[in-house]
Structure formats: C-alpha cells, structure tokens
Amino acid sequence: MSIPDWLLDVCAGISLLVAALSAGTLLAARESRRGAADITICQILMGVAMAGVLVTGLHLLPDAAWAVVFAATTAWFDWRLWRESREHSAGAAIAGPYAAHLVGSAAMLYVFTALARPAPDSGMAGMAGMSGMPGMAGGSPSTLPVLRAPTLAFVFAVLLIAFTVRDLDRRPSADGYFQAGGRRVALGVTMAFLLIIMI
C-alpha cells in the first residue's frame, strides 16, 4: 500500500517520542524506585522498532533480531499475566497492564515474522532516477512491505484498539497511571495503524 511519506514520518515521530519519554521514566524510576521497569523497557523497544518499520532509515536491527526481542517480551508478559491471574483472578489480570503489553509484544513479533518485502521493480527503479518525471518528487508515497496472514494482522489491530479504548476510558490516578497509560495509548494507536496499512 502506498502511504504519503509525511504520514509515515509523523507516526515514526510519535513512536520515537514514546520511546524517549519511556527512557526518561526509566531513568527517573531508578531514583524513585517507582514504576514497572519491564513495561517501560517494552515501550522503548516497541517505539524504536515501529519507527524502523515506518521509516527505512530508522531500521536499527535486522527483522530476525527484532523477532527474537519480541519473542522474549511476549514470553515475559505471558508469564507476568499468568502470575497475576494466579495471585488475583483472570479478570483482574486482564484489567491490568500486562494483557495490553502481551498483545502489543505478540503483535510486534507477528510483524517481524510476517513481513513480506516487496520485490524490487526494475522498471520503476530506473524511472525513479529520472529527475524530470512528474510524481517522482520528494513527496511521493512510500510502499510499505505487506504482511502474510492479513487476517491475523486485523485481529491484532482490533485487540489493540480495544485496549486503547479501555485505557482512554479509565480515570487518571495519582500513581503515574495516566503517564504510562498515555504512552500505551499512543503506541496502541500507532501499532494498529501500522498493522492496517500493511494488510
């Protein structure tokens, strides 16, 4: 699917902003001993990884390396959710933050294992070098890779939107939930958008 470069740049900027805010929170938590470091680290990783999918120049690691990273975070949040459900209840565990991060991590794992890079078109590659061609200016749309198993991408997008709506419906509290929830909302919306445009 062809998407305007400026829109991809905006989404990548949001992802990197969330990663930067999460990194700042992680540094502050070292002094105050507050916050869940695993959630914050996951938000940093998701922000950086999504920016790399959206803008090629920001792609820091190979897809296989990102897949390993998100396989680890998926397993971690699966274990945290299981432990939370044992301590409280399944409903309380799903209402907590770990379920949303489990879905987000699994969605990112899916993205990096289901990417199907578009085959280079030699004819278009030759035309791209011609400066006089209309529509070949810097504002031309980018073609993103597509995802295999698009139905799974749609399911992940729906789940991310559902968790985002849940987070937006919650009242902010004094324990920093609003800040953490706000970052989760930004990542959820951006990730759902990414999945939809890559179907």
C-alpha positions as CSV (number, residue, x, y, z in Angstrom):
1,M,0.0,0.0,0.0
2,S,1.3,3.5,-0.9
3,I,1.2,5.9,2.0
4,P,2.4,9.5,2.0
5,D,5.9,9.9,3.4
6,W,4.8,12.7,5.7
7,L,2.2,10.5,7.4
8,L,4.8,7.7,8.0
9,D,7.2,10.3,9.4
10,V,4.6,11.6,11.8
11,C,3.8,8.1,13.1
12,A,7.5,7.3,13.4
13,G,8.0,10.5,15.3
14,I,5.2,9.6,17.7
15,S,6.8,6.2,18.2
16,L,10.2,7.7,18.9
17,L,8.7,10.3,21.3
18,V,7.1,7.5,23.3
19,A,10.4,5.7,23.4
20,A,12.2,8.8,24.6
21,L,9.5,9.5,27.3
22,S,9.7,5.9,28.4
23,A,13.5,6.1,28.6
24,G,13.2,9.3,30.8
25,T,10.7,7.5,33.0
26,L,13.0,4.5,33.4
27,L,15.9,6.8,34.5
28,A,13.6,8.6,36.9
29,A,12.4,5.3,38.3
30,R,15.9,4.3,39.1
31,E,16.0,7.1,41.7
32,S,12.4,6.9,43.0
33,R,12.1,3.0,42.8
34,R,8.6,3.5,41.2
35,G,7.1,2.1,38.1
36,A,7.3,-1.2,36.3
37,A,10.7,-1.4,34.5
38,D,9.6,-4.3,32.3
39,I,6.7,-2.3,30.9
40,T,8.8,0.8,30.3
41,I,11.6,-1.2,28.6
42,C,9.0,-2.8,26.3
43,Q,7.6,0.6,25.4
44,I,11.1,1.8,24.4
45,L,11.7,-1.3,22.3
46,M,8.2,-1.0,20.6
47,G,8.7,2.7,19.9
48,V,12.1,2.2,18.3
49,A,11.1,-0.9,16.3
50,M,7.9,0.6,15.0
51,A,9.8,3.7,13.8
52,G,12.2,1.4,11.9
53,V,9.3,-0.3,10.1
54,L,7.7,3.0,9.2
55,V,10.8,4.8,8.0
56,T,13.6,2.7,6.5
57,G,16.4,5.0,7.6
58,L,15.4,4.3,11.3
59,H,15.6,0.5,11.0
60,L,18.3,-0.3,13.6
61,L,18.2,-4.1,13.7
62,P,17.5,-6.9,11.2
63,D,14.0,-8.3,11.3
64,A,15.2,-11.6,12.7
65,A,16.8,-9.8,15.7
66,W,13.6,-7.8,16.4
67,A,11.7,-11.1,16.2
68,V,13.9,-12.6,18.9
69,V,13.5,-9.4,21.1
70,F,9.7,-9.5,20.8
71,A,9.5,-13.3,21.3
72,A,11.3,-12.7,24.6
73,T,8.9,-9.8,25.6
74,T,5.9,-11.9,24.6
75,A,7.0,-14.8,26.7
76,W,7.8,-12.4,29.6
77,F,4.4,-10.7,29.6
78,D,2.7,-14.1,29.2
79,W,4.4,-15.2,32.4
80,R,3.6,-11.9,34.2
81,L,-0.1,-12.2,33.2
82,W,-0.2,-15.9,34.3
83,R,1.3,-14.9,37.7
84,E,-1.0,-12.0,38.1
85,S,-4.0,-14.3,37.4
86,R,-2.8,-16.8,40.0
87,E,-2.4,-14.1,42.6
88,H,-5.7,-12.3,41.9
89,S,-8.0,-13.5,39.2
90,A,-8.1,-13.9,35.4
91,G,-10.4,-10.8,35.2
92,A,-8.1,-8.7,37.4
93,A,-5.1,-9.8,35.3
94,I,-6.7,-8.8,32.0
95,A,-7.7,-5.5,33.5
96,G,-4.1,-4.8,34.5
97,P,-1.4,-3.5,32.2
98,Y,0.2,-6.9,31.3
99,A,-2.5,-8.1,29.0
100,A,-2.2,-5.0,26.8
101,H,1.6,-5.4,26.7
102,L,1.3,-9.1,25.9
103,V,-0.9,-8.3,22.9
104,G,1.5,-5.5,21.8
105,S,4.5,-7.7,22.1
106,A,2.8,-10.5,20.2
107,A,1.7,-8.1,17.5
108,M,5.3,-6.8,17.1
109,L,6.5,-10.5,16.9
110,Y,3.9,-11.1,14.2
111,V,5.0,-8.1,12.3
112,F,8.7,-9.1,12.2
113,T,8.0,-12.7,11.3
114,A,5.3,-12.0,8.7
115,L,7.0,-9.2,6.7
116,A,6.9,-9.8,3.0
117,R,9.2,-7.3,1.4
118,P,8.0,-6.1,-2.0
119,A,10.1,-7.3,-4.9
120,P,12.1,-4.6,-6.5
121,D,10.6,-3.4,-9.8
122,S,13.5,-2.8,-12.2
123,G,11.4,-0.6,-14.4
124,M,10.3,1.7,-11.6
125,A,13.8,1.7,-10.2
126,G,15.1,3.1,-13.4
127,M,12.3,5.7,-13.6
128,A,13.0,6.8,-10.0
129,G,16.3,8.1,-11.1
130,M,14.8,10.4,-13.8
131,S,14.5,13.9,-12.3
132,G,12.1,15.2,-14.9
133,M,9.3,12.6,-14.3
134,P,6.1,14.0,-12.7
135,G,5.1,12.5,-9.4
136,M,8.7,11.4,-8.6
137,A,9.4,14.3,-6.3
138,G,10.4,14.0,-2.6
139,G,6.7,14.0,-1.5
140,S,5.9,10.8,-3.4
141,P,4.2,8.0,-1.4
142,S,6.2,5.1,0.0
143,T,5.4,1.5,-0.5
144,L,5.4,-0.5,2.7
145,P,6.1,-4.2,2.9
146,V,2.9,-6.3,3.3
147,L,2.2,-8.8,6.0
148,R,1.5,-12.5,5.4
149,A,-1.7,-13.8,7.1
150,P,-3.5,-10.5,7.0
151,T,-6.4,-11.8,9.0
152,L,-4.1,-12.1,12.0
153,A,-3.0,-8.5,11.4
154,F,-6.6,-7.5,11.5
155,V,-7.2,-9.4,14.8
156,F,-4.2,-7.8,16.4
157,A,-5.4,-4.4,15.3
158,V,-8.9,-4.9,16.8
159,L,-7.4,-6.1,20.1
160,L,-5.0,-3.1,20.2
161,I,-7.9,-0.7,19.5
162,A,-10.0,-2.4,22.3
163,F,-7.2,-2.0,24.8
164,T,-6.7,1.6,23.7
165,V,-10.4,2.4,24.2
166,R,-10.2,0.7,27.6
167,D,-7.2,2.9,28.6
168,L,-8.9,6.1,27.3
169,D,-12.0,5.2,29.4
170,R,-10.0,5.0,32.7
171,R,-9.7,7.9,35.0
172,P,-6.1,9.1,35.6
173,S,-4.8,8.4,39.1
174,A,-2.0,9.9,41.2
175,D,0.2,6.9,40.9
176,G,1.5,7.8,37.4
177,Y,-1.0,5.6,35.5
178,F,-2.0,8.5,33.3
179,Q,1.5,8.9,32.0
180,A,2.1,5.2,31.5
181,G,-1.5,4.8,30.0
182,G,-0.9,7.7,27.7
183,R,2.2,6.1,26.3
184,R,0.4,2.8,25.9
185,V,-2.5,4.6,24.0
186,A,0.0,6.3,21.6
187,L,1.7,3.0,20.9
188,G,-1.6,1.1,20.6
189,V,-3.0,3.6,18.0
190,T,0.3,3.7,16.1
191,M,0.7,0.0,16.1
192,A,-3.0,-0.6,15.0
193,F,-2.5,1.9,12.2
194,L,0.8,0.2,11.1
195,L,-1.0,-3.2,11.0
196,I,-3.9,-1.9,9.0
197,I,-1.8,-0.1,6.4
198,M,0.4,-3.2,5.9
199,I,-2.5,-5.6,5.3
